[in-house]
């Protein structure tokens, strides 16, 4: 074992940071054996010294001066788990400039301004690792960056937000509406008091940007990702999916489309036979398709203090080994520099439920509306009669703009009383 001691500073001591501190303290001897040198916690930056914490931080390590902590010359590694854009960005840049390697769980910052951080790490010849930024404890980023580096990834399809998966799972299993399921999620601690980032898809979009960037060797930001949340998903949508042998999931979908990258987050119906359909409660799963390896699935807890801290510590061990060997791991890979395909050009499938007048010619008129936009119909069924007549149409794949225009035309037709549900369909045979 090396006589050198590697010194670690932690930024943040909330749900994740407190568990990082606990693991660093409790597993001190094991970490030293795995790294090949002692790993010493030398400081923990917090906003308030007197705030209640899940773990007891060793005396003398707490500080409110994060700027001074990351600038210390004796700090080898900085763990950033405070989240948000600022001051996290400035602190990470300062840590790199002062010679420390960085481990972060900050998906929002990486999705918004990752290139700035990667360039700073390359200039400083230091590591920037971020496994914990996507899907908690699930090892997905390193397999994309390293294990599949010799393969060509063509698609990444995932459930990457536990809150929304819990809500949609409850709607499917209990018949509850969105509001009821959200309230239960909040009571159980799966959803925040303000659940906007989760239920409107912002969290998943940031993760999709990171996944797409790694999988397709191109810079993709959160603003490049098409986003829809689940707040408009109704119990009727979920019931209709069930009638089709499907389930509704909020999916992050990243695809290689020719020389472009398509990245989107939205609710979709997937067949119950699909591996992702069985992902229950607040769990996450990511389904990867590549040319040589074929289909791979990564599954596990996607959030929570301890699971996320597990991913942070895994990165910390790797980065510590690199520091000891005076080397660094793989940096940003954006050589392909592919453009992001606009959502309107992305080929998708639609499930459309339409309340119509039950009279002759209605089905033909609806079919003509699809044909007007070169959208082929896969299946159509009628439910009810008279005032309760409803057509349920599932399309073949077509450009999303054409499908959207079809729905707009349907809404303007005299025979259509209401388009009651529009949802994309993923997986299964066309």
C-alpha positions, 0 to 999 in steps of 0.5 A: 500500500502506498504511503501517500494519503488521498484527501477528499473534500465533500460539497453538500451534506444532504440526503446524498452527501450525508451517506457519502460521509458515512461510507467514507467513515465506516468503510475507511479501511476497505476503501484504503485496500481497494484504492491502494492508499488511505483515503481521508475526509478533510472537509465537508462544506454545508450551508448551515453548521447547525442544520440537522443531519442524518450522520454525525460529521467528525468534529472540525470537518464542517465548514460554510466556506466551500470556496476556500475548501476546494481551493486547498492545495492539499485536497486531491478529490472533491465530491460535489453533491449540492446540485443545481447550477450555481455555486456548483459550477464555480466550485467544480471549476475552481477545484479542477483549476486547483489540481483536484479531480472531481466526482459529481452527481449533478445531472442538471449542471452536466446537461446544461454546461457539461462541455465547460466542465469537461474542457476544464478537466482536460486542461487541468489533466484531472478526472471528472466522473459522474456515474451518480448523475443518472439512475442512482446506483445503476451502473449505466454511464460507465458501461456506455463510456467504457464497456461498450466503447468498442461497439456502436450503440444505436438506442437507449430507452429508459425509465430514469425517474422514480417519482413518475414511475411510481405514479404511473405504476399506481395508476395502472395497478389501482386505477387511481387518477394522477392527482391521487397517485401523486399525493400518495407519492408525496406522502411516501417521500417519493415526490417533492412538495413541488414535484414539477421537475419530476412530473413535467419531465425536466429531471428525465430530460437532463438525464436523457441529454447525458445518456445521448451524449455518451452513447452517440459521442456528441454534445447534447444538452437538456434544451436539445431534448424534446420533453413532455411530462405526465401531468396530463396522463389520465386514468382513461389513458392508462385503462386504454393502454391496459386494453391494448395489453400495454402500460404507460411509462415516462420514457427517455428515448435516445436514438441514432437516426442516420447521421443525427441524434434523436433525444426525447422524453414523454409518456408512452404506451409499451407492451407488457411483454417489453422488459421495461413494462415490469419496472415497478414502484420507484425503480429505474431501468435502462435498455440499451441496444447496440450492433454487436452486444445486442440488447442489454438492460440495467435495473435497480434503485434510481434515487435515494441517499444510499444508492446514489452514494454507492455510485459516488463512492464507486467513482471516487475509488476509480478517481483515487486509483488514477491519482495514485497512478498519476493518470486519468480516465477517459474524458469527454468523447464528442468526436462524432459531433452529430446534430440533434434531429428536430422532434417533428422529423422523428418517427413515432407512433400515436395512439389516438382516442376520438369521440365521434358521431355514430353514423355512416362515413365516420370511419372513412372520414377519420381514415382520410384525415390520416391519409391526408398526412401520409400516416398509415393506420395499424389498427382501429377499433370502435367502442360503444354506440350512439352518443358514446361512440369512440374510435381508437386508432393506432398508427404506424411509424411516421414523422411526429409533425405529420402525426401532430398535424393529423390530430389537429385536423381531427379536432377540426372535423364536424364528426369529431366531438372530442379527441380524448387521448393522444399518446405515443406508442413504443415497442412491439410490432408495427 
